Amino acid sequence: MVEDDLSDFFDEDDFAIQVTRVRQAAADVTFVAILGLTEEDALMGRATAADRVLHWPTGPDVREGDTIVVAVLGPLAVHNGSYKVQEPRRINDGAECACYLQKVSA
């Protein structure tokens, strides 16, 4: 059964942070998300490359090419900067969304 209320998973006291979606000709949208890393095989399996991944409860409209701004304090501040959204998609039976992030600036 899919959990309707994902607030336990996207709790700012644990793993989640506030991020801001920026899009030309649209109002900025701030929402709670989890920023993580995933490793993919690269160079025909001779190395691994880390990809940044963002997860959030379905709701905020995030599209390919949008900018996500991370500006937090504490240990997660190492991720502060601007990122370009790549391959946004719904996951977990549509309850969550995820995308890859490409760092644009610190």
NORMO-V258851 format. One record per helix or strand of 3 or more residues. SS is the DSSP state (2 for helix, 1 for strand). FROM is the first residue (numbers start at 1). TO is the last residue. Records with the same first field share a line. If there is no record, write none. Layout:
# NORMO-V258851
SS: FROM-TO  FROM-TO
This chain:
# NORMO-V258851
1: 17-22  29-42  47-57  67-70  81-91  96-105
2: 75-79  92-94
